[in-house]
Amino acid sequence: MAKINLTVHCATGESPAWDAAARAWYWVDIPAKRVWRLDTAGKARSWDLPEMAGCVAPRARGGLIAGMETGMYDVDLFDNGTVATTLLGKPADLGAGMRFNDGRTDRQGRFWSSTMFMDMSAAKNIGQLYRYDGNGLSQPVVSGLLTQNGLSWSPDGKTMYLSDSHPKSRLVWAFDYDTATGIPSNRRVFANLADHVGRPDGAVVDADGCYWICANDAGALLRFTPQGKLDRRIDVPFAKPSMCTFGGPDLRTMIVTSIVSGKPEDAEWGGSVILLNPGVQGLADASCAF
């Protein structure tokens, strides 16, 4: 299974998303306040943002939607290297020292992301999960999160996955999901990474309905069946994989971002972005429809 290093290095690479219309991937480098784009010809370029973005997703009308430090924003990227941002909504809890983190669209094109307190050593469980749709930014949908991650949906959209990657949690939950209203219910533990390796970071569901989670600190991708059974592990060349998603014309290419660990043995690959073929097909994420 070939791993292609894109020779792009990020301090905290996060939130890769495939834009089928643009035939390109987008992702962010959080502390660098930067968004990256990679097209299918292998050309990469970046734009500087006015503040940190924890996540991005393509919008159906073009451009991106982003969860940032001060709210959710429209983000338009221009060929001359400039960026235009428009505030879509700001939750009341987004105070000093906080920002949005992991985010993804559901199968109906609603955009989801949660807030977090950036100093993880403080272990403040004040993060809250929000939905953005035709009614604007929702009230908190899930509360009490330390470091939210792992958003993804089953192929039929009726199961929502969510994780908390903080060392004090390391849990992945599943919810029943009402596709008509965008309301999750019946929260239960889907996987506890304390029983496996690493911490659960970003994730994606494949066409078989299996859930791929980046095992941060363990240098691996773990695939769980819909029943919560670990059935595959792929080791990656960096210690801290942060998020993965499928893309490419046939949705068989996986892009994986990573975080610089600061460890000498991780100096070459830490923060890299790679492409690999895991041998399964992915699903096309819906662009944000609102």
C-alpha positions in Angstrom: 0.0 0.0 0.0 1.8 3.1 -1.3 2.1 6.1 1.0 2.8 9.3 -0.9 4.2 12.2 1.1 2.9 15.5 -0.3 6.0 17.3 1.0 3.6 19.6 2.8 4.3 20.1 6.5 1.9 21.6 9.0 2.2 22.3 12.7 -1.3 20.9 13.2 -2.8 19.6 10.0 -6.5 19.0 10.3 -9.9 18.6 8.7 -9.2 17.3 5.2 -12.3 17.5 3.0 -12.8 16.3 -0.6 -14.5 18.8 -2.9 -15.8 16.7 -5.8 -16.8 19.7 -7.9 -13.4 21.3 -7.6 -11.6 17.9 -7.8 -9.5 18.9 -4.9 -8.8 18.4 -1.2 -8.8 21.2 1.4 -7.4 21.1 4.9 -6.1 23.5 7.6 -3.0 24.1 9.5 -4.6 25.4 12.7 -1.8 27.4 14.5 -0.4 28.7 11.2 -3.9 30.2 10.4 -3.7 28.6 6.9 -5.9 26.6 4.6 -4.4 24.3 2.0 -5.7 23.0 -1.3 -4.4 20.0 -3.3 -5.8 19.2 -6.8 -5.8 15.9 -8.5 -2.8 17.0 -10.6 -0.8 17.1 -7.4 -0.5 20.9 -7.2 -0.7 22.3 -3.6 -1.2 25.9 -2.6 -2.3 27.7 0.5 -4.0 30.9 1.8 -3.5 32.7 5.0 -6.6 33.2 7.2 -7.3 36.1 9.6 -7.6 33.7 12.6 -7.2 30.0 13.4 -9.7 27.6 11.8 -10.2 24.2 13.3 -12.1 22.7 10.4 -13.4 23.4 6.9 -15.8 21.9 4.5 -16.8 22.8 0.9 -20.0 24.7 0.3 -22.4 23.8 -2.5 -22.4 27.3 -3.8 -18.6 27.3 -3.8 -16.0 28.3 -1.2 -15.8 26.8 2.2 -17.5 26.9 5.6 -15.2 27.0 8.6 -15.3 26.7 12.3 -12.8 29.3 13.6 -11.8 31.1 16.8 -14.6 33.6 16.9 -17.4 31.7 15.1 -18.5 29.9 12.0 -17.6 31.6 8.8 -18.1 31.6 5.0 -14.6 31.5 3.5 -13.9 32.5 -0.1 -10.5 31.9 -1.5 -9.2 33.9 -4.5 -6.6 33.1 -7.1 -4.6 36.2 -6.2 -4.0 34.7 -2.7 -6.6 36.9 -0.8 -9.3 35.6 1.4 -12.8 36.9 2.3 -14.6 35.8 5.5 -18.2 36.4 6.5 -19.5 35.6 10.0 -22.4 33.1 9.9 -22.9 32.6 13.7 -21.1 32.8 17.0 -22.1 30.7 20.0 -22.4 32.4 23.4 -19.9 30.0 25.0 -17.0 30.8 22.6 -15.0 32.8 25.1 -11.3 33.6 25.5 -9.0 30.6 25.0 -11.6 28.7 22.9 -12.1 27.9 19.3 -14.0 25.5 17.1 -12.3 22.1 16.5 -13.2 19.1 14.3 -16.1 19.5 11.9 -17.9 17.7 9.1 -21.1 17.8 7.1 -23.8 15.2 7.6 -25.4 13.4 4.6 -27.9 16.1 4.2 -25.4 18.9 4.0 -25.7 20.3 7.5 -22.3 21.4 9.0 -21.3 20.3 12.5 -18.5 21.4 14.8 -17.8 21.7 18.5 -16.0 24.3 20.6 -13.1 23.4 22.8 -10.8 25.1 25.4 -7.4 25.2 23.6 -5.3 24.5 26.7 -5.8 20.8 26.9 -3.8 20.5 30.2 -6.6 22.4 31.9 -9.0 19.6 31.1 -12.1 21.9 30.9 -15.1 19.9 29.7 -16.9 23.0 28.4 -16.9 22.1 24.7 -20.3 22.0 23.0 -21.4 20.6 19.6 -23.3 22.8 17.2 -25.2 22.4 13.9 -25.4 24.9 11.1 -28.3 24.6 8.7 -31.1 26.6 7.1 -32.0 27.9 10.5 -28.5 29.2 11.2 -26.4 28.2 14.1 -28.2 25.9 16.5 -28.2 25.9 20.3 -25.7 23.3 21.8 -26.7 19.8 20.8 -24.1 17.9 22.8 -22.3 19.4 25.9 -19.6 18.5 28.3 -16.9 17.8 25.8 -13.2 18.1 26.5 -11.7 17.8 23.0 -14.3 16.9 20.4 -13.3 15.0 17.4 -14.3 12.0 15.2 -17.5 13.3 13.5 -18.9 11.1 10.8 -22.1 9.5 9.6 -23.1 6.0 8.5 -23.8 5.5 4.8 -27.6 5.9 5.3 -27.0 8.9 7.6 -28.9 7.3 10.5 -26.0 6.8 12.8 -23.8 9.7 13.9 -20.3 9.2 15.4 -18.5 11.6 17.8 -15.3 11.2 19.8 -13.5 13.0 22.6 -9.8 12.7 22.1 -8.7 14.1 25.4 -6.4 11.7 27.4 -9.1 11.7 30.2 -11.7 10.5 27.8 -10.5 8.5 24.7 -14.1 7.6 23.8 -16.0 7.2 20.6 -19.8 7.4 20.8 -22.6 6.5 18.4 -26.0 8.2 18.3 -29.2 7.5 16.5 -29.6 10.3 14.0 -32.8 11.8 12.6 -32.0 12.7 9.1 -35.0 14.9 8.7 -34.4 17.1 11.7 -30.6 16.7 12.3 -31.2 15.7 15.9 -29.0 12.9 17.5 -30.3 10.7 20.3 -29.6 7.5 22.2 -25.9 8.2 22.9 -23.8 5.1 23.7 -20.2 4.1 23.7 -19.1 2.7 20.4 -15.4 2.3 21.1 -13.0 3.0 24.0 -9.5 3.5 22.8 -8.2 2.8 26.2 -8.8 -0.8 25.1 -6.8 -0.3 22.0 -4.1 2.3 21.2 -3.8 6.1 21.0 -6.4 8.7 21.3 -9.4 9.0 18.9 -8.9 12.0 16.6 -10.5 12.7 13.2 -12.5 10.0 11.5 -14.4 9.0 8.4 -16.9 6.2 7.4 -16.2 4.1 4.3 -18.7 2.6 1.8 -18.9 -0.6 3.9 -20.1 1.4 6.9 -16.9 0.9 8.8 -15.5 3.8 10.9 -11.8 4.8 10.4 -10.3 6.7 13.3 -6.9 8.3 13.6 -5.2 6.9 16.6 -3.3 10.0 17.7 -0.1 9.3 19.6 -0.1 5.7 18.3 0.9 6.3 14.6 -2.0 4.3 13.3 -5.4 4.3 11.6 -8.0 1.9 13.2 -11.1 0.6 11.4 -14.1 -0.5 13.4 -17.1 -2.3 12.0 -20.6 -0.9 12.5 -20.8 -3.3 15.5 -17.7 -1.6 17.1 -15.3 -4.4 16.4 -11.7 -3.5 15.4 -11.0 -5.3 12.2 -8.1 -3.4 10.6 -5.0 -1.4 11.5 -2.8 0.7 9.2 0.4 2.1 10.6 1.3 5.5 9.3 4.8 7.2 9.3 4.0 9.9 11.9 3.1 9.6 15.5 0.1 11.9 15.5 -2.3 11.3 12.7 -5.1 13.8 13.1 -7.8 13.2 10.5 -8.5 11.2 7.4 -11.0 11.3 4.6 -11.6 9.7 1.2 -11.4 11.4 -2.2 -10.2 11.3 -5.7 -12.4 10.4 -8.7 -13.1 6.9 -7.5 -13.1 7.7 -3.8 -10.4 5.1 -3.2 -7.7 7.5 -2.1 -7.4 8.4 1.6 -5.7 11.6 2.7 -4.3 11.7 6.2 -3.1 14.9 8.0 -0.8 14.9 11.1 0.5 17.0 13.9 4.1 17.7 14.8 4.9 15.7 18.0 8.3 17.2 18.8 9.8 13.8 19.3 13.2 13.2 17.6 12.0 10.0 16.0 9.1 11.9 14.4 11.1 14.8 13.1 11.0 13.6 9.4 7.3 12.8 9.1 5.6 14.7 11.9 3.2 17.3 10.4 3.2 15.6 7.0 0.2 15.0 4.8 0.1 11.7 3.0 -2.1 9.9 0.4 -2.7 6.2 0.6 -4.9 3.5 -0.8 -6.5 1.5 2.0 -8.1 -1.0 -0.4 -11.7 0.1 0.2 -13.9 2.8 -1.3 -15.1 5.8 0.6 -18.2 7.9 0.5 -18.6 11.4 -0.9 -19.3 13.9 1.9 -22.1 16.3 1.1 -21.1 19.9 0.6 -22.6 22.3 3.0 -26.0 23.1 1.5 -26.9 26.1 3.6 
